[in-house]
Amino acid sequence: DNDMYQKTEWLQQRYDRMWHRIKHVSCQSLKGAAVITVEGTMGAPSFNPDFSTALTFTVDSHGAIRVDAALTPLRPDKLCHLPRFGMLMDLDRRFDTVSWYGRGPHENYSDFKESALISQYSKKVAAMDEVYIRPQENGTRSDVSRFVLTDRNGNAVLFCPEKPLSFSVHHYDQYSLADKTHHWEVQDERLTQVAIDGFMCGLGNQSCGFPPLDPYRVIP
């Protein structure tokens, strides 16, 4: 488990128990599009919030959805670096093929990617998993300019970020990995979960060496 030491900081910071509390929701029509704004905070239950959040969903007349997300630390001097900053989306299990333009074909991260060339790739979602004896974060592809999930009938969900980001897709909920100790315990949950990360902490070599260097950390 490459996070076996640094995750102690994350657990002490209660990053694993963050709740999103919605404070205000507004909706307006702007130039033919529906704009929904959600403001809130994130923090562990019974503790003061650590972050303020702002999400804006802009839905145009063609059905395209633009998502803008902002996370602002409320007490940065008391927070350690973040594991990642992004969003999760659950799709129907039938979206079982993914194609992307970015680094691949194997998994790669910000400080572990030089062997992964930028090109066009396509795989079944089930083949995106990287099998480790102890279940953990896996299968991320970085420097991705676009990716699309499709089903057998040609229906598709296309993601086009403004700048390259990281993503991963699995047929299980990533949160379920926390209490698993062997890979055979990870089961297909009849969904396709998409993780989209604007920033993700590098791997480092902390299982037997040094943690990620500062340029590859997500500092609040």
N, C-alpha and C positions, 0 to 999 in steps of 0.2 A: 504494500500500500504506500504509494509515493507521498501521500499526505499524512502519513502516520504521526509525524511530529508537528507540522505546522497546523494541522486541524485542531490541535489542542487550543491554540489561540482563538480559532474561529468558534469553538464550542464555549470557551470562556466569555466570548463576546456575545454569545447567544444567537449567532447568525443562523443556527439550525432551527430556531424557534421564532423567527420573524413572522409577524402578522401584518397584513396590509389593512389598515383602518381607513375607510373612505370617509372623508370629511365633507366633500362638496362635489356635486355633479351638475353640469350645465350642458345644454344642447342648443344649437343655433343653426340656421340655414345661411350659408355664405357662398355666393357665386355658384349656386346650383348644387352645392354639396352640403351634407349634414356633418356638423362638427360637434363632437362630444368630448367634453373635457372632464377628467376625473382627478381630483386633488385629494391627497391623503398623507398618511404617515406610515412608517414601518418601524416596528420594534417588538421586543419580546413581551408576552403578557405580564402585567403587573409591574412593568418597568417603563420609564420615560422613553418616548420614541427616539430612535437613533437617526432617522432620515425623514425628510419630507419628499413626497413623490408628486409628479405631475404627468398624466397620460392624456394624450390628445389623439382621438380617432377621427379621421376625416374620410367620409364615405362619399364617393362621387356617383354620378348617374349611371356609370358603367359597372358599378359594383366593386371597383378597386378601393382598397382600404389603406390609407396612410396612417402609420402609427409613429408618434413622437413620444419618447419617454425620457424623463429627467429624474435623477436621484440626487438629492442635496443633503450632505451630512449636517446634522444639527449640533454635533459636538465632536468635530474631527480630531481634536487633541486626545480624545479618549478611545478612538476606534483604531483597530489594527487593519491591515490590508484586507481587501475583499477577495473571496474565491473567484467571483465572476460578477458581471452586471449584464443582465439580459432578461428574456421572457420565455415562458413555456406556452406551447399551444398543443392541445389534443385534437387530433383528426380521426376520422373513421379508419379502421384497420385496412380498408380496401385500398387506401393510398400506400401502396407497398413498393413503389419504385421511386428512386430519387436520382436526379441528374443535377450536376453543379459545375460551375466554372470557377475554379479556385485551386487550391493545393490538394493533391491526392496522389495516388488513389488510397493510400493508407492513412491512418489517423495522424494528425500533426497539431502542434501547439506553437505558441508564440516563440518559445525558445527551443523548439524541437521540430523544425520544418524544412531544413535545407535539402533533405532527401526527397521532399514532396514537391514535385514540379507543378507549376500553374498550367492547367489545361482543362479540357472538357471531360467529365467523367460521368458514369452512370452505374448504379448498383441497386440491387434489391435492398430494402431497408434492413432486412434480417442480416445481410452481409456487412452492414456498417458497424456491427458490434466488434469490439476488440476483447477477446476472452482473456480475463485474468483470473487466477485462482481465487483471489478475494475480490468480489464485485466492487467496483469503484467507477468514478468518472472515466468514460472511454468514448472512442469513436468520433471525436471532434475533428472537423476540417476547418482550416483557417484561411484567411485572405480570400474569402469567397465573395465574388461580385454578384452572383445570382444563383438561385437554385429553385428546382421545381419538383413537386411530388405529384405522381400520376397514378391512376388506377387502370385496370385492364380495358376499360371502355374509353380511355383517352381523356377523362375528366382530370383537371389539373388545378393545383394551387401553386401560384408563382410568387416568389419572394425576390424583390429587387431593392436591396439596400442602397442608400445614397453613397456609402463608402464600404469597402470590403470589411467583412466581419467573420465570425466563427459560427458554425452551426453543428448540430448533431441530430440524428433521428433514431428512434428505437421503438420497438413494439412493447415497451413497458414504461411505467412511471419511474423517472429517475429518483424520486424520493424513496422508492421502495428498496433501493440499493443499500441504504444506511444500516438496515438491520440484517443484511445477508452476510454470511461468512464463506459461502462456496458458490461457484457459478451455477451449479445445477439447481440452486434454489431460485434463480431468476426465471420467472415464467412469462410467457407471452400473455399480455393482459388485454388482447383484442382491441388495441388502439395503436395509433401512430403518433408518438409524442415528438414534437419539434422543439428543440432548444436553440434559441437565437441569442448570441452573445455579442454585444458591442465590444466588451473587454473580458478577458479571462486570464487568470493567473497562470504564469508559466509553470512547467513541471519541476525545474531544478533537478536535484538528485538527492533529495533529503532522505530517501529510504536507506542510503548508505553514504551520504556526503552532505553537500551544501544545499540550502534552500534556494528558491528562485532569486535571481539578482533583481535589484530594484527596478531596472527598466522593464521587467516582465511581471511586475506586481501591479495590482489595482489599488492605488492609494486613495482613500477618501479625501 
